[in-house]
Amino acid sequence: MRLTLLLLAALTLSGCGLVALPFRVAGDVIQVVPVVGKPIGAPVHAVGDAID
């Protein structure tokens, strides 16, 4: 029973990267835009960091 709960917890925590990935990709894409990319892309990328 303990092993099952441990495996379930590990699978649940590994999914955080999948949720954070779209925010990181969007932040990187936004940062490419000249002039306004850095200030707008950094908070979007930070959301991905906060999820992890």
Phi, psi and omega in degrees: 000317180296320180297320179296316179294322178295316178295320178296319178296319180295320179292324180293318182288331180289343180285348181298323179297325179291326179286324182283336185303314180299326179291320179293317180294316179297319178297319178293320179293319180294324182293345179284337182295129180297148174071300186262357185294314183297310182294330181272325183285330182298314178295326178294318178294325179294330177297319176298321177293322181292326179294320178288000000 
